[in-house]
Amino acid sequence: MTFNKYLMAITASTILSAPLSAATIYKNDTQDFNIGGRVEVRGNLTDSDYSDKSRVRLNVNGKNELNEDLTVFGRYEFEITEDEDEDNGTATLKTRHLYVGGETQFGTLIYGHQNNAVTYLTDFTDLAETFSGYINDKTATSADRSKNTLRYIYATDKLTFQASGTQNANNNADGFGLMAAYKLTSELELAAGITSSDQEYGNTTDATDTDTSNSYMLGARYTKDSIYLGANVMQGNISAAGISDSDFVAADAFAAYNFGADNSNTVNVSYSYYSADDIEALDTNFVGFEYARYIGNFAVYSSYKVALNNDNSSSSNDRENELQLGARYGF
């Protein structure tokens, strides 16, 4: 997979959550139906503590051109992970996408469990196989996906605009997001976004207090030949972990180089930083290094995260370095 094709697949996934690979089950002049997914084995080593992070993702999707002015589509995708503490093979199933939508000359409208408007922007840096894209997952409207979401997309060759509204989503969140991106050249794209959510911020299961969280974002990405550079910065206020209205600042950076026969080797470096004035549990501060090899629909990779200062992003929440090895087959 060349790096440009990889980015095109990521862009398509951001707009319509199209699969990176899929098998067509049925197709005629106006309809098609596809099935796709991935099987991924992953092992994580944190301070000599090994944990299995393997998963399976499956999706079905289709579209129907009703007439020259309207095409409708739908998608369902879920992820299965084994319950690590169980010996009897029990598993957890999690919905990733469940939506329907329509596409016209005036834009695309989608409703369901899907990407937020600002996901297009935050995906500028969320491209590593493992350690990237950590700073935007703190609220329902800035995270990659949310349920009960209505999203509008308008895109031209240079301009992309998205708006989304969420009702009773994760943590009983209500809110919205807006994003606009513009390609100054074929190589350089700039973007800005804003999100706001009113959601429960208690740190216990029965805490129902709500308050508003706001995020203001700027992003840029540069692509030329085998080089990719992306950066995002965020600031705003957040209510989480039992604390209301704490100011925060955050930044993400991602750099990658593609090389070798068919540009099938990738090395990348990522950096994630998040700091809320009054909520130490949200602190994120690490550098990630990764090598990945892509052979058709198969990939193998090795990722290493170096925890810095007050980093709490580890699953063990102990500011530790992490090594993750993985292999993935997509279909």
C-alpha positions in Angstrom: 0.0 0.0 0.0 1.6 3.3 -1.0 1.5 6.1 1.5 -0.8 8.2 -0.8 -3.2 5.4 -1.1 -3.1 4.9 2.6 -4.0 8.6 3.1 -6.8 8.4 0.6 -8.2 5.4 2.5 -8.0 7.3 5.8 -9.8 10.3 4.2 -12.6 8.2 2.8 -12.9 6.5 6.2 -13.2 9.9 7.9 -16.0 11.1 5.5 -18.1 8.0 5.1 -16.3 5.5 7.3 -15.6 3.4 4.2 -13.7 0.2 4.8 -10.0 0.1 4.0 -10.7 -3.3 2.3 -13.9 -5.1 1.6 -15.5 -7.8 -0.5 -18.4 -7.0 -2.7 -21.2 -9.4 -2.1 -23.7 -7.9 -4.5 -23.5 -5.2 -7.1 -25.6 -3.9 -10.0 -26.0 -0.5 -11.8 -27.6 1.2 -8.8 -26.8 -0.9 -5.7 -23.9 -2.6 -4.0 -23.4 -4.5 -0.7 -20.1 -5.2 0.9 -18.6 -7.0 3.9 -15.2 -6.3 5.4 -13.2 -6.2 8.5 -9.9 -7.2 10.2 -8.4 -9.8 12.5 -5.7 -8.3 14.6 -3.4 -10.0 17.2 -1.6 -7.6 19.5 0.5 -8.1 22.5 1.4 -5.3 24.9 4.2 -5.2 27.4 4.1 -2.6 30.2 6.7 -2.7 32.9 7.1 -6.5 32.4 3.3 -7.0 32.6 2.0 -8.7 29.4 -1.6 -8.2 28.2 -3.3 -9.3 25.1 -4.9 -6.5 23.0 -6.2 -8.7 20.1 -9.4 -7.8 18.4 -11.7 -8.5 15.5 -13.7 -5.9 13.6 -16.5 -6.8 11.2 -18.6 -4.5 9.1 -21.4 -4.6 6.5 -22.2 -1.6 4.3 -24.1 -0.8 1.2 -25.5 2.0 -0.9 -28.4 2.5 -3.3 -28.6 5.2 -6.0 -32.3 6.0 -5.9 -32.0 8.6 -8.7 -29.6 11.1 -10.1 -30.0 13.4 -7.2 -30.0 11.0 -4.2 -27.9 8.1 -3.0 -28.7 6.4 0.3 -26.2 4.2 2.3 -25.8 2.4 5.6 -23.1 0.8 7.7 -22.8 -1.4 10.7 -19.4 -2.2 12.3 -18.6 -3.9 15.6 -15.5 -4.9 17.5 -15.0 -8.1 19.5 -12.3 -8.5 22.2 -11.8 -11.4 24.5 -12.3 -10.9 28.2 -8.8 -11.3 29.4 -9.7 -12.3 33.0 -12.0 -15.0 31.9 -10.9 -18.6 31.1 -14.1 -19.7 29.3 -13.6 -17.7 26.1 -16.2 -15.0 26.8 -15.9 -11.8 24.8 -17.0 -8.2 24.7 -18.8 -6.8 21.7 -18.7 -3.0 21.0 -20.5 -1.1 18.3 -18.2 1.3 16.3 -20.6 2.4 13.6 -24.3 2.0 13.1 -25.8 4.6 10.8 -27.8 5.5 7.6 -27.4 8.5 5.4 -28.1 10.2 2.1 -25.8 11.9 -0.4 -27.0 14.7 -2.7 -25.3 17.5 -4.7 -25.9 19.8 -1.7 -24.0 17.5 0.7 -24.2 14.4 2.8 -26.4 13.8 5.8 -25.8 10.9 8.2 -27.5 9.8 11.4 -26.5 7.2 14.0 -23.4 6.0 15.8 -20.7 7.5 13.7 -17.7 9.9 13.4 -18.1 13.4 14.8 -17.6 16.5 12.7 -14.1 17.2 14.1 -12.9 13.6 13.5 -11.8 14.8 10.1 -9.4 17.3 11.8 -8.2 15.0 14.6 -7.4 12.3 12.1 -4.6 14.5 10.8 -2.5 13.0 13.6 -4.3 9.8 14.5 -2.5 7.6 11.9 -0.2 5.3 13.9 -1.1 1.7 14.3 -1.0 2.1 18.1 0.2 5.3 19.9 -1.5 8.3 18.4 -4.8 10.2 18.6 -5.1 10.4 22.4 -5.9 14.1 23.1 -9.5 14.3 21.7 -11.2 11.4 23.4 -12.1 13.2 26.7 -15.6 14.4 25.6 -18.4 12.9 23.5 -18.4 15.6 20.8 -14.6 15.7 20.3 -14.0 12.0 20.4 -13.7 9.9 17.2 -17.3 8.6 17.4 -20.5 9.1 19.3 -24.0 7.6 19.2 -27.2 9.5 18.4 -25.3 11.9 16.2 -26.5 13.8 13.1 -23.7 14.9 10.8 -23.7 17.1 7.7 -20.8 17.0 5.2 -20.1 19.4 2.3 -16.9 18.8 0.3 -15.3 20.2 -2.8 -11.8 19.7 -4.2 -10.3 22.2 -1.8 -13.0 22.9 1.0 -14.4 20.4 3.5 -17.1 21.5 6.0 -18.7 19.3 8.6 -21.2 19.9 11.4 -22.6 17.4 13.9 -25.1 17.5 16.7 -25.3 14.8 19.4 -28.3 14.1 21.7 -28.1 11.8 24.8 -24.8 10.2 23.7 -22.0 8.8 25.8 -22.3 10.0 29.5 -25.7 11.4 28.6 -24.0 14.1 26.5 -25.7 16.7 24.4 -23.6 18.9 22.2 -22.3 19.9 18.8 -19.2 20.1 16.6 -18.1 22.3 13.7 -15.1 21.9 11.4 -13.8 23.5 8.2 -10.7 22.5 6.3 -9.1 24.1 3.2 -6.3 22.7 0.9 -4.0 25.6 0.2 -2.1 23.4 -2.3 -2.3 19.7 -3.2 0.3 19.1 -0.4 -0.9 21.4 2.4 -4.3 21.4 4.2 -5.3 23.6 7.2 -8.3 23.1 9.5 -10.1 24.6 12.4 -12.8 23.2 14.6 -14.9 23.7 17.7 -16.9 21.3 20.0 -19.2 21.8 22.9 -20.8 19.2 25.1 -22.9 19.2 28.2 -22.4 15.8 29.9 -22.1 13.9 33.2 -18.6 14.4 34.7 -18.9 12.4 37.9 -16.3 9.8 38.8 -18.8 7.3 40.2 -21.5 5.3 38.4 -24.3 7.2 40.2 -22.9 10.7 39.7 -25.3 12.6 37.4 -24.0 16.2 37.7 -23.5 17.8 34.3 -21.5 20.7 33.0 -20.3 22.1 29.7 -16.9 21.2 28.1 -15.6 23.2 25.1 -12.7 22.5 22.8 -11.1 24.8 20.2 -8.9 23.2 17.6 -6.4 24.0 14.9 -4.8 21.5 12.6 -2.5 21.1 9.6 -1.1 18.3 7.4 1.5 18.2 4.7 1.9 15.3 2.2 4.7 15.1 -0.4 5.9 11.9 -2.0 6.8 9.6 0.9 6.6 12.2 3.6 3.6 13.0 5.9 3.5 15.6 8.6 0.5 16.4 10.8 -0.2 18.5 13.8 -3.2 19.5 16.0 -3.5 21.9 18.9 -6.4 22.2 21.3 -7.5 24.3 24.2 -10.7 24.9 26.2 -12.4 23.8 29.4 -13.5 20.3 30.5 -15.6 18.8 33.2 -14.5 15.2 34.0 -13.4 12.9 36.8 -15.6 14.6 39.3 -14.2 18.1 38.7 -16.1 20.8 36.9 -14.8 23.4 34.4 -11.0 22.9 34.3 -9.0 24.7 31.7 -6.8 22.5 29.4 -4.3 22.7 26.6 -3.3 19.8 24.3 -1.2 19.0 21.2 -0.7 16.2 18.9 2.0 15.7 16.2 2.7 12.9 13.7 5.5 12.4 11.2 5.9 9.4 8.9 8.2 8.3 6.1 7.3 5.6 3.6 10.1 3.6 1.8 11.1 0.4 0.1 9.6 -1.6 -2.7 6.1 -0.4 -3.4 6.5 2.0 -0.5 5.4 -0.8 1.8 7.5 0.1 4.8 6.6 3.0 7.1 8.4 4.5 10.1 6.6 7.1 12.2 7.0 9.3 15.3 4.1 10.6 17.3 3.8 13.0 20.2 0.7 13.5 22.4 0.3 16.1 25.2 -2.8 16.9 27.3 -2.9 18.9 30.5 -5.9 20.0 32.5 -5.2 22.4 35.3 -7.3 20.6 37.9 -7.5 17.0 36.6 -4.2 15.1 36.9 -5.9 11.8 35.8 -6.3 13.2 32.3 -2.6 14.1 31.8 -1.0 12.7 28.6 2.6 13.2 27.7 4.5 10.7 25.5 6.5 10.1 22.4 5.7 7.0 20.2 8.0 5.3 17.7 6.7 2.7 15.2 7.7 0.6 12.3 5.1 -1.1 10.1 5.3 -3.3 7.1 2.3 -3.6 4.7 2.0 -6.5 2.2 -1.3 -6.3 0.5 -4.0 -6.7 3.1 -1.5 -7.9 5.7 0.4 -5.8 8.1 2.9 -6.3 10.9 4.2 -3.6 13.2 6.1 -2.8 16.3 5.3 0.3 18.5 7.1 1.7 21.5 5.8 4.5 23.7 8.1 6.5 25.9 6.2 8.0 28.8 7.2 11.6 29.8 6.8 13.4 33.1 3.2 13.3 34.1 1.9 10.8 31.5 -1.2 8.8 32.6 -2.1 7.4 29.1 -1.1 3.9 29.9 -3.8 1.4 30.5 -2.2 0.7 33.9 -2.3 4.5 34.6 1.2 4.3 36.0 3.2 6.6 33.7 5.0 3.7 32.1 6.7 2.9 28.9 4.9 0.4 26.6 5.9 -2.0 23.8 3.2 -3.3 21.5 3.7 -5.9 18.7 0.9 -6.7 16.2 -0.1 -8.4 13.0 -3.3 -7.7 11.1 -5.2 -9.2 8.2 -7.9 -7.2 6.5 -10.6 -8.4 4.2 
